[in-house]
Structures are given as C-alpha cells and as structure tokens.
Amino acid sequence: MNATLEWSEAGQTQRAVWRSEAALPAPSAIAIADDRTSADAAYRQMEAGTALLWRGDWVNARHLMEALSKRADRRFGAGRGKPAKTAAEAFARHRQTQGERAALLARLLVPVAGDFSVPLRRAQETADACRAAWGEPDGRASVVALRELLAVISAYEWRKKGIPVPAVEGRVYPHYGVFSPVRGEYVDLVARAPLPADCGLAFDIGTGSGIIAAILARRGVAQVVATDMDDRALACATENVQKLGLTAAVQLQKSDLFPAGRAPLVVCNPPWVPAQPSSPIEYAVYDPDSRMLRGFLGSLAAHLTPGGEGWLILSDLAEHLGLRSREELQGWIAAGGLRVIDRLDTRPQHPKTRDASDPLHAARAAEVTSLWRLGLAGA
C-alpha cells in the first residue's frame, strides 16, 4: 500500500488506501460501475485508462471480469501483428502484450472494508484469504483490483487443501506470492539424483516453499539449512516443514544465497528465465541478468566440502528463447572453479508444451529441465 485514492461518488469525495501486491500504480481516474454497466461500455472506459470501482453485485462483478477477459484476449491474443523474427523477439512481444493485458484488466476495482470483508451484495468470505496474504487488517478501507483479489482467494484455497507430493510423503501448502511446486519434474529430479557420500548436511539455496529441503530430509540428510530472502517464502517453508514433521532436520535462515560454512551438498533451483519481473511476485520466475544463477555458480566452490556436490536445477527454456546460451552457462560453471559430474534430464509435462496457440510454443515444446551435478574442478 503506497497511495491514498480519491474519487467523486454521489457528489462526495471518497478516500481509500490503494492496495497492489503487483506494485501497480494507483489509478488516476476512477469512475463508478454497477450491475447496469455493460461489458462493452466497461471495456471502452478501461481501455481509455479509466479504472472502474464496482458497486454492484459480487457475482456480477466476476461475470463482468470473464467478459472483459475475453475481449482482452481478442485484442492481445496470439497471431496479431507481424510474425516475430526470433524467439527472443517473440518472448519480448509476449511479455509486453501480457503486461498490457494485465494492466488493462486490473482497472476493474472492488472495495475492501477495514476488516477485509468486501461490502458488496452476495460477496463471498474474503477476510481469511486476505489475512493469509496481507497480514492482519489495520481497520482502513482499501481498494484493490478484482483480478488481484481473486488471485488472493485462489491462493488461499490451494493453501488450505495443499498439493500432494509423493517424494515428501505428504502435502505442501503454498502461500500467496510463493512459487508453488506444481511442476513436478524438478521435484522428481531431486528425489532420484544420487546423494554424495557421507551427506549428513545440505544447503538449500532459495528454498521457497521448502519442497527441496523437505525432499532431502526425507531422503535421510540429517541436517538441511534452507535459505531465502523473502519473508513470505520463509513463513511458507516453516509451515510446510512443521506439517511434515521435519523441524528437527530443517533449519530455515533469512539469507541472500548461502549460509555460513561448507556442506557436502548444496542445492539451488533459481528462477529459470533471465528477464526483468514486472511485479514483486514474479521474482520466483524471472531472474534479472541471471543474478541468482551467476551468484550461485560464482560462490558455490567456497561452500562445498572436498568431494562435495552442487546441484543446479535449471530449465533450458531461456536457451530456446535466445535469452541465454548453453555456452554462457558452461562458462559460468568453469569460471566458478567447477566441473560437471553428470546431468539428469527430464521433459516438462505441463499443458503449455502441447498448446500450439501459445506464442512461445516452439520453445516450450523443446524445453528440458536438468539437474546439473557439479563438483570442484580438479577434484
């Protein structure tokens, strides 16, 4: 929350806090919309830059969002404009259009009361979901994009039911804003890679939900030190470790990359795409200038015991998009005083690999996810 909104409604000046986890700027022009507002009229206003504060029925607001999304899909859908000359150009265009689409649809707003309830007819219960994502309410009324509030609600449902992960013999409960282990191929790689000899200690760098730390603990590693810089990730990992009964084996630390000391196994699953995030939540997917990847490879040798291994879990999607070459990656490995012991590969199974309408389909269809087993050069 970083701004106070002002708008005119029924001849009165109204004020509320602007809330945006996506770090969207506060809208400068706000109009009122309700059940009488048609989708076409709403879309025209939003396309012109006006945000619409919804005062009608909650269910109708969700129906309106669906209708607006279809109109945005027609405007920003694949196949518009000249074909991209390169994969990198296709990716840049895709990111731009997705950002424009998201910004447009974020102009449909809803009010949130000081107790995190939504003061609209037929509104669903939102307070628990909002507390899980935003913390305790402070009593101030706020305004939020409907799309963002729906994402908060959806994340809370996933958090309540969890995601079954056979490798940890239980479920993982993702928090809002923390990358969820829905792509199981990298989980399987960690579960089947051969552990180094005498592996009583491991570091999990950038733990996120804590899934990798939990797998290592389940595999018998006596002590796993898991780090992350994000408070939400640490809270998420703490909850998952507790629910899995692994608190004696997993220690969580707030740290940028490595904890102090050396270990026979150091694991890192950095964001796979070297691009600039458009919101704080996207830092789990996009790694600007490959900062985390290069930081891990550049300092790994200083945190490995003799004969130890570093496991780098990385998709080659960036290579197929022309954003990073295999030669660059191998150069960073060599420059870090490391050598490749082995590489375990798997192909993703997510639906986008089969979606020919996706502008990035060619890259996604060719994608391979790998676990690179790295050791000290000359060892």
ABEGO torsion letter per residue (X at the ends): XABBBBBBBGGBBBBBBBBBAAGBBBBABBBBBBAABBAAAAAAAAAAGBBBBBABBAAAAAAAAAAAAAAAAAAABBGBEBBBABAAAAAAAAAAAAAAAAAAAAABBBBBBAAGBBBBBGBBBAAAAAAAAAEBBAGBBBBBBAAAAAAAAAAAAAAAAEBBBAAAGEBBBBBBGBBBBABAAAAAAAAABBBBBGBABBBBBGAEAGAAAAAAAAAGBABBBBBBABAAAAAAAAAAAAAAGAAAABBBBBBBEBBBEBBABBBBBBBABBBBBABAAAAAABBBGGAAAAAAAAAAAAABBBGBBBBBBBBAAAAAAGABBAAAAAAAAAAAGBBBABBBBBBBABAAAABAABAAAAAAAABBBBBBBBBBBGX
